[in-house]
Amino acid sequence: MQPTLKVMKRIAFIFIAWSLIYLLPLNLVETLSVAPLGPITVMYQGLITVFKDGPWDLILGGTKVHLWYLMSLLLSLAISAVFLRFQLRIPLLVLAVILFAIGLAGKAYRDTPLGFIVAFNFRDGPFFSLIFFVTGYFLQRRGPNDKWLVPGIFLTVLGLIMHFTELIALHRFWGTSMLQDYVLGTYFMGLGVALVSLSNTKYLNLPLITYFGPFVLGIYVSHLGFLTLLKPLNRKYAGNWIWDITYILLVFFLSYLLTFLLSKFRLTRKIVI
């Protein structure tokens, strides 16, 4: 359990650190131009915004929408560690399936006869993440296999078709928004991609992609800051396909550059690597 606790502490530290970072005004010059106490006002308004829907949003999602991933990972790791400590693999799998089903009923399928409506985002916590974490655990026990390539491609395509078919059906028959975090098909799509990745196919032997591997976490947690900083330009040039591509590449490059620089210092390395 000690290695698990160490990883959990690391994830919690990164979650808290970036939640605090995102309370700071990213565009400091613009904020100071409004008023000398502008930065404090921005931080105060940020806290009010986070707390307006209750403490669960802050606890499970942090101060920015994308930080939910870290807390979901931490909870999935904690739950799995407890079950596996007592060799309860099948009950763990059953729990993951049940939580995923509850998440579907309370989110994408909430408007259907199978659903229910509560003031909670079932993307957060273990409802969405645990089944993927547990699936990864079972795949890891089997080990990478070159025979997984074809089944992986099949499941990816099947999941993709299911994903959009479900969204279209939910929207057409129950008026549900098509902007959903996940549906049933999302699981099969994710499983398929995982199998393809673990097939060790030569087609995925891309040194450039491998190079960015250690920086993925830092790029992920920092990219929303650059999305915010570049919003004025995006509003100005939105609709221009050249800018749309440039926008994505620019956010990725700036996020990578920040992560690379922070990884060079002992104190800041812990929040990006």
N, C-alpha and C positions, 0 to 999 in steps of 0.2 A: 504493500500500500504506500510505502514511502515515495517511490518514484511517481506514483499517481498524484499524491498530495503535492509534490513538487511542481508537477505540470499544472495542476489546478491553481496553485498560488501564482504561477507565472501568467496564466490566462487572466486571472482576476486582476493582477497588477496592470496588465496591458489594458483591460477593460476600463478600470478606474482612471488610469493615466489619460487615455484618449477621451474619456467622458469629461474630464477636467479641461483638457486642451480645447475641446470643441465648445466650451463655455466662453472662451476668450474671443474677442472680436477679431475676426480674420483680417478684415480690411481696416487696420488701425488708423491709417491716414484719414480715410473718409469718416471714421467714427470720431476722431479728434476734431475734425473740421466742424462737426455739428455742435459739440460742446466739450469743455475740458473734462467733464465727468462722463463723457460718452461711453467709454469702455465699460465703466461700472454699470451704466444703464443697460448696455447690451447684455452683460452677464446676468443682471437681475431679471431682465425680460426673458432670457434664455431659461433660467430656472423656473420662472412662472409658467412658461410654455410647456416645459417637461412635466411639471406637477399638475397641470390642469386636468389631465385625465386619470389622476391617481398615482400612487407610488409605484404600481407595478410597471408602468411604462419606463420609469427611471431604473428600477431594479433589473428588469429583463431586457431593456433596450438601450440603456445609457442615454446620453444627451444628443445623439445623432442616430438616425434611423438604421444605418448599416451596422451599428455596434451590437445589434441583437445577436448576430452570429457568434460573437465571443461568449456571451452568457449562455447561449443555447449549447455551445460546445462544452462549456464547463459543466453544465447540468447533466448533459448526456454522459460525460466522462464520469461524473460522480455516481450517477445511478448505475451505470454499467459496472463500475468498480465494486460497488456493494453487492450486486447480484453475482458477479463472477468470483468474488471473494468466497462465496458459499456454494460455488459451482452450480448456480441456478441459470444455466444458459437458455434453456427452453422457456422458463418463466420470463426471462428478460426479453426474449423475442416476442412472446405473447404481449407483454406490457407495451413494447414498442409499437406493435400493430394496433393495439387498443387506443393508445394515445394518438396515433396517426389518424385513426378512424374518427376519434372525437374531434381532432383538429379539422378534418374535412367537413364534418357535420356542422361545426361551429363557425366555419369560414366560407369556403367556396360553395358548399352545399347548404348553407344556412337558409336559403329561400325555398328549398325543396321540401317535400313531405318528410324527408329523412333528417332534416336539419333543425337547428335551434338557434336562437338569437340571444347573445349575451354581450356585455360591454367588455370584451377581451379579445386581443389579437392572438389567435392560435398559431401564428407564425413564430411567436416568441416561446421561450421555454423549451421543454423536451417534446412537445406535441409533433412538431415537424422534423426536428433534428435527430431524435433518438433512433428512429428506424434506420436512418442512413448510417449512423454511428455503429449500430449493432450489425448491420449488413457488412460494413467495412471490417468489423472484428471477425466475422465468420469467413469473409474472403481472405483475410490475413492468415487465418488458421489453415486454409487450403493452400495458400502460397500462389504466386504468379504462375500462369499457365498459358503457353502459346496457343492452346486450343480455345481460349476464351475470345479470340478476336471475332470470329463469325457470330457466335451467340451475342457478343457485346454489340456488334453493329445492328443485329436484328432487334435486340431489346431497345436500343437507342431510337431506331426508326419507329418501332411500335409505340414506345413511350411518347415520342413526339406527336405521332398521329392521335393517340389517345388524349394527350394534353390539350390539343387545340379542338378536337372533337367535343370534349367535355365542356370547354369554355363556350364554344358556339351553342351547344345544346342548353347549357345553363342560362345563357343570355337570351336565347330564343323562347324557351318555354317558361322561364321564371323571372326574366328581366334582370338577372344577376350581372353585375359588371364583369367584363372580360379581364379586368386588371386584377388578377388573383395571384397570390404568391405561389400557390401550388394546388394541384388537383391529383387525382389518383395516378394519372399517366406520368406525372413528374417523377414518381418513384422509379418506374421502369426506365425512364430516360436516364436518370442518374445512375441506376444500376448498370445499364448498358455502357455508359461512358466509363464507369469504373472498370468494367470487364475489359474494354478495349485498352484502357491505360495499363492494366495489369497483364495484358497478353504479351508485353515486351516485343511487340512487332517492330521490325526494322524501320517501318515507315514513321514511327514516332521517335526515332533516334535523331533528335534535333538539338545539337549542342547549344544553339542560341537560346532556345526555350529552357533548356536545362540550367543555363547560366542564371536566368531570372528566378529559378526555384526558391532560393533562400530569401529572396526579397518580396515574395508574394504577400506575406502578412503585412509588411510595412506599406506596400503599395495599396493594399485593400483598406487599411485603417486610415490612411492619409488622403486618399483620392477625393473624398467628399469635400475636403477643404479647398482643393484646387477647382472643383466644380463650382464652388461658391465664389471664389475669386475671379473666375472667368465668366461668370454669369452676364456681366454687362456686355462683353464681346459676343456671347452667345445670343443674347437678345438682339443685338445689332445685326448679326450675320446669319441668324437662324433661317433655314430654308435653302441656303446655298450648300450644295452637296460637297463642294471642296472644303468649306468650313466645317461641315458636319464630321468629315473624316479627320480634318486637322484637329478639331476639338477633342476627339477621343484620343488621338495620338499625343496631343499636348498634355492632357491630364495624366495619361500613362507615363510619359517621359518625366514630367515634373514630380509625380509621386515616386517614381523610381529614383530620381536624383536626390530627393529629400531622404528617402530610405537609405540610399547608399551613403550619404553624408552622415546621417545619424548612426549608422552601423559602425562608423569608424571611431566612435567615442564610447568608452566603457559605460558611462552613465545613461546615455541615450540609446545604446544598442539594445537594451532590454525591452524597449517599447516598440521595436520594429522587427527584430529577428527572433 
